[in-house]
């Protein structure tokens, strides 16, 4: 039976806390499993260029399922959609645990993640509203980043200690996420009764995407978040190759702790955005986007572990300040036009298409023998220029 939630309730309501806890466990599992699976590939002597292929399969599920997962999030209670999606992630982790093809298992986790994303962000507009929406996004990103921080470190450290133990911990974490989803109230579906015919769903999704991309504000949000997350996932894999070359360290733990510094920075940046940026002043975040690329260039030239930690934390802080307001803007405008679930699904299509493109270029560069440091410098410079162009166009 559906329950009602007062969107004007205090930010840290029972409903919000349930969503944040469920998100923490789900994101923890995602990040721990990535590094544990990368360690598994290394132990089974897969080539270096196969590592980004793992993430590309994960990303491809978002793109292929984008026309359908938004409607699913809007047609059912979003908390139950999140529980179903986390169950799929648990199944994928078990596939890897029991020694089946890791690419197959991680792709199944990607299917769960694709279904999960529109529901987890869309539910924020149903349990809060107005000025609190940016703050709610800050809480969601902080929960996610804390999970990235702890999950990435746990995945790398446990994989160095015992690979199977690391994979089992990932599966148990997804099980905890499923349990946490039970405490999210069963809310009224946002848009029940829509057609489930594949052709109708595809046409509806295309119409939603066209509406959002034609609107100046939502197009600005879609482009900004797509560039950010495409760059973020590429940087994660670049670190795996950059650490042995620039720092001379070959363990699994160091790349994960460096990723954790980015996570800490994003928490700081998300908090700053919640205090300093509103839906009316979203464009304040654009200078931070340009500076991300500049900092990546400086980071790529480092040979000191301490400097690498500090610069990655700064990159994370700039990233949190940049992306949180853009997410809130899209959710608010999307809710009033195509539905929050559909808006996030369109966003996922853009973000994951950017990820797939950037990972593809990165994979080709590595396969052709491009040095890790030069790849990092080029990547940072291109990102800074792309955000600068977007900023210039929005000012026009």
C-alpha positions in Angstrom: 0.0 0.0 0.0 1.4 3.4 -1.0 2.3 5.9 1.7 2.5 9.7 1.6 5.5 11.8 2.5 5.4 15.5 3.2 8.0 17.2 0.8 8.2 20.1 3.3 9.4 17.9 6.1 12.8 18.5 7.6 15.7 17.6 5.3 16.9 14.7 7.6 13.5 13.0 7.7 13.1 9.2 8.2 12.5 8.8 4.4 15.6 10.8 3.5 17.8 8.9 5.9 16.5 5.5 4.5 17.4 6.6 1.0 20.9 7.9 2.0 21.7 4.7 3.9 20.6 2.5 1.0 22.6 4.5 -1.4 25.7 4.3 0.7 25.7 0.5 0.8 24.9 0.2 -2.9 27.7 2.6 -3.9 30.1 1.0 -1.5 29.5 -2.4 -3.2 29.9 -0.8 -6.7 33.3 0.6 -5.9 34.7 -2.2 -3.9 33.6 -4.7 -6.6 35.3 -2.6 -9.3 38.7 -2.7 -7.6 38.3 -6.3 -6.5 37.5 -7.3 -10.1 40.4 -5.3 -11.5 42.7 -7.3 -9.1 41.0 -10.5 -10.3 41.8 -9.6 -13.9 45.4 -8.8 -12.9 45.7 -12.1 -11.1 44.4 -14.0 -14.2 46.9 -12.1 -16.5 44.4 -10.2 -18.6 46.1 -7.5 -20.7 46.1 -3.9 -19.4 43.8 -2.7 -22.2 41.1 -5.1 -20.9 40.6 -3.1 -17.7 38.7 -0.2 -19.3 36.7 -2.8 -21.3 35.2 -4.0 -18.0 33.9 -0.4 -17.3 32.8 0.0 -20.8 30.5 -3.0 -20.6 29.1 -1.5 -17.3 28.5 1.8 -19.1 26.9 0.2 -22.1 24.1 -1.1 -20.0 23.1 2.4 -19.0 23.0 3.4 -22.7 21.0 0.4 -23.9 18.5 0.5 -21.0 18.1 4.3 -20.9 14.8 4.3 -22.9 13.2 1.9 -20.4 14.5 2.5 -16.9 13.2 6.0 -16.5 9.6 4.8 -17.2 10.2 1.9 -14.7 11.2 4.4 -12.0 8.2 6.6 -12.6 5.7 3.7 -13.0 6.4 2.0 -9.6 7.3 3.0 -6.1 10.9 4.2 -6.4 12.0 2.5 -3.2 11.0 -0.9 -4.6 12.7 -0.2 -7.9 15.9 0.5 -5.9 15.5 -2.8 -4.0 15.0 -4.8 -7.3 18.1 -3.1 -8.8 20.3 -3.9 -5.8 19.1 -7.5 -6.0 20.5 -7.6 -9.6 23.8 -6.1 -8.4 23.9 -8.8 -5.7 23.4 -11.5 -8.3 26.2 -10.1 -10.5 28.6 -10.0 -7.5 27.8 -13.7 -6.8 28.5 -14.6 -10.4 32.0 -13.2 -10.0 32.4 -14.8 -6.5 31.6 -18.3 -7.8 34.3 -18.1 -10.5 32.2 -17.3 -13.6 33.3 -14.8 -16.3 34.0 -11.5 -14.5 32.9 -9.5 -17.5 29.5 -11.2 -17.4 29.1 -10.6 -13.7 30.1 -7.0 -13.9 27.8 -6.4 -16.8 24.9 -7.8 -14.7 25.9 -5.3 -11.9 25.7 -2.6 -14.6 22.1 -3.6 -15.5 21.2 -3.2 -11.8 23.0 0.2 -11.6 21.2 1.4 -14.8 17.8 0.6 -13.2 18.9 2.0 -9.8 20.0 5.5 -10.9 16.7 7.1 -12.1 15.0 5.8 -9.0 17.6 7.0 -6.5 17.7 10.6 -7.8 14.1 10.8 -8.8 12.9 9.9 -5.3 14.6 13.1 -4.0 12.0 15.2 -5.7 9.2 13.2 -4.0 10.5 13.5 -0.4 11.8 17.1 -0.5 11.4 20.2 -2.7 12.4 23.8 -3.4 15.5 25.1 -1.7 16.1 21.8 0.1 16.6 20.0 -3.2 20.2 21.2 -3.7 20.9 20.2 -0.1 19.3 16.8 -0.6 21.6 16.3 -3.7 24.5 17.3 -1.5 23.6 14.6 1.0 23.2 12.1 -1.8 26.5 12.9 -3.3 28.2 13.0 0.1 26.8 9.5 0.9 27.9 8.3 -2.5 31.4 9.7 -2.2 31.8 8.4 1.4 30.9 5.0 -0.1 33.4 5.5 -3.0 36.1 6.5 -0.4 35.5 3.4 1.8 34.6 1.0 -0.9 37.5 1.8 -3.1 40.0 1.4 -0.3 38.3 -1.7 1.0 38.3 -3.3 -2.4 42.0 -2.6 -3.0 43.2 -3.5 0.6 41.1 -6.7 0.8 42.2 -7.8 -2.7 45.8 -7.5 -1.6 45.0 -9.6 1.4 42.6 -12.2 0.0 40.9 -11.9 -3.4 37.9 -14.1 -2.6 37.3 -12.4 0.7 37.1 -9.1 -1.1 34.5 -10.4 -3.5 32.4 -11.9 -0.7 32.4 -8.6 1.1 31.1 -6.9 -2.0 28.2 -9.4 -2.2 27.4 -8.9 1.5 27.3 -5.1 1.0 24.7 -5.4 -1.8 22.7 -7.7 0.5 22.7 -4.9 3.1 21.6 -2.4 0.5 18.6 -4.6 -0.3 17.7 -4.7 3.4 18.0 -0.9 3.7 15.7 -0.4 0.8 12.9 -2.1 2.8 12.9 0.9 5.1 12.1 3.4 2.3 8.4 4.2 2.3 6.4 2.8 -0.6 5.5 6.1 -2.3 2.8 6.6 -4.9 4.1 6.0 -8.4 4.8 9.3 -10.2 3.3 8.3 -13.6 1.5 5.0 -13.4 -0.4 3.4 -16.3 2.1 4.1 -19.1 2.4 1.7 -22.0 5.0 -1.1 -21.8 5.2 -1.6 -25.5 8.9 -1.3 -26.4 8.2 0.9 -29.4 6.0 3.2 -27.5 8.5 3.4 -24.7 11.3 4.2 -27.1 9.3 7.0 -28.8 8.4 8.4 -25.4 12.0 8.4 -24.3 13.1 10.1 -27.6 10.5 12.8 -27.1 11.6 13.4 -23.5 15.3 13.6 -24.6 14.4 16.1 -27.3 12.4 18.2 -24.9 15.3 18.3 -22.4 18.0 18.9 -24.9 16.1 21.8 -26.5 15.6 23.6 -23.2 18.6 25.9 -22.4 18.8 25.1 -18.7 18.4 21.4 -18.9 20.8 21.2 -21.9 23.4 23.1 -19.8 23.0 20.6 -17.0 23.1 17.5 -19.3 26.3 18.7 -21.0 28.1 19.6 -17.8 27.3 16.4 -15.9 28.2 14.3 -19.0 31.6 15.9 -19.4 32.2 15.5 -15.6 31.4 11.9 -15.2 33.1 10.9 -18.5 36.2 12.5 -17.3 35.9 11.0 -13.8 35.7 7.4 -14.9 38.6 7.9 -17.3 40.7 9.4 -14.5 40.0 6.4 -12.3 41.5 4.0 -14.9 44.4 6.4 -15.7 45.4 6.3 -12.0 45.9 2.5 -12.2 48.6 3.0 -14.9 49.9 6.3 -13.8 50.9 5.2 -10.2 53.6 2.6 -11.3 55.0 5.0 -13.9 55.1 8.3 -11.9 55.5 7.0 -8.3 57.1 3.6 -8.9 54.4 1.8 -6.7 52.9 -1.5 -8.0 50.4 -2.5 -5.3 46.6 -2.5 -5.6 46.1 -0.2 -2.5 47.7 3.0 -3.8 45.4 3.7 -6.8 42.4 3.0 -4.5 43.6 5.4 -1.8 44.3 8.1 -4.5 40.7 7.6 -5.7 39.6 8.0 -2.1 41.2 11.4 -2.0 39.0 12.5 -4.9 36.1 11.2 -2.9 37.0 13.2 0.2 37.3 16.3 -2.0 33.9 15.8 -3.6 32.2 15.6 -0.1 33.8 19.0 0.7 32.8 20.5 -2.7 29.3 19.2 -2.4 28.9 20.8 1.0 30.2 24.1 -0.3 27.8 23.9 -3.2 24.8 23.3 -0.9 25.7 26.5 1.1 26.8 28.8 -1.8 24.7 27.8 -4.8 21.0 27.8 -5.5 18.9 26.9 -8.5 18.9 30.6 -9.4 22.7 30.9 -9.3 23.8 27.5 -10.8 26.3 29.1 -13.2 28.6 29.9 -10.2 29.8 26.3 -10.6 31.4 26.8 -14.0 34.8 28.2 -13.0 35.3 25.1 -10.9 34.7 22.9 -13.9 37.5 24.7 -15.9 39.9 24.4 -12.9 39.3 20.6 -12.7 41.1 20.2 -16.1 43.9 22.5 -15.0 44.4 20.5 -11.8 44.5 17.2 -13.8 47.3 18.6 -15.9 49.3 19.6 -12.8 48.6 16.3 -11.2 49.8 14.3 -14.2 53.2 15.9 -13.9 53.7 15.0 -10.2 56.2 12.5 -8.8 55.5 13.0 -5.1 52.8 10.9 -3.4 52.0 13.8 -1.0 51.4 16.2 -3.9 49.3 13.6 -5.7 47.1 13.3 -2.6 46.6 17.0 -2.2 45.9 17.7 -5.9 43.4 14.8 -6.2 41.5 16.1 -3.1 41.4 19.6 -4.7 40.1 18.0 -8.0 37.4 16.3 -6.0 36.4 19.4 -4.2 36.1 21.3 -7.5 34.1 18.4 -8.9 31.6 18.3 -6.1 31.1 22.1 -6.3 30.6 21.7 -10.1 28.2 18.7 -10.4 25.8 18.9 -7.4 24.0 22.1 -8.6 23.7 20.8 -12.1 22.1 17.6 -10.8 19.6 19.6 -8.8 18.7 21.8 -11.7 17.9 18.9 -14.0 15.8 17.1 -11.3 13.7 20.2 -10.7 13.2 21.1 -14.3 12.7 17.5 -15.3 10.1 16.8 -12.7 7.9 19.6 -14.1 8.2 18.4 -17.8 9.0 14.7 -18.5 9.1 13.3 -14.9 12.1 13.0 -12.7 12.8 9.3 -13.6 12.8 10.1 -17.3 15.0 13.1 -16.8 17.6 11.1 -14.9 17.4 8.4 -17.6 18.1 11.0 -20.3 21.0 12.3 -18.1 22.3 8.7 -17.7 22.3 8.3 -21.5 24.3 11.5 -22.0 26.8 10.8 -19.1 27.4 7.2 -20.1 27.8 8.0 -23.8 30.5 10.4 -22.7 32.0 7.8 -20.5 32.0 5.2 -23.3 33.5 7.7 -25.8 36.3 8.8 -23.3 37.0 5.3 -22.2 37.2 4.2 -25.8 39.7 6.9 -26.7 41.7 6.1 -23.6 41.7 2.4 -24.4 43.0 3.1 -28.0 45.6 5.5 -26.6 46.9 2.9 -24.2 46.8 0.1 -26.8 48.9 2.3 -29.1 51.5 2.8 -26.3 50.8 6.4 -25.3 52.7 7.2 -22.1 50.5 7.5 -18.9 51.8 11.0 -18.0 51.3 12.5 -21.5 47.8 10.9 -21.6 46.9 12.6 -18.3 48.2 16.0 -19.5 46.2 15.8 -22.8 43.1 14.6 -21.0 43.2 17.5 -18.5 43.8 20.1 -21.1 40.9 18.9 -23.3 38.5 18.8 -20.3 39.4 22.4 -19.3 38.8 23.6 -22.9 35.5 21.7 -23.2 34.1 23.3 -19.9 35.4 26.7 -21.0 33.5 26.5 -24.2 30.3 25.3 -22.4 30.7 28.3 -20.0 31.1 30.8 -22.8 28.0 29.4 -24.6 25.8 29.6 -21.5 27.0 33.2 -20.9 25.8 34.1 -24.4 
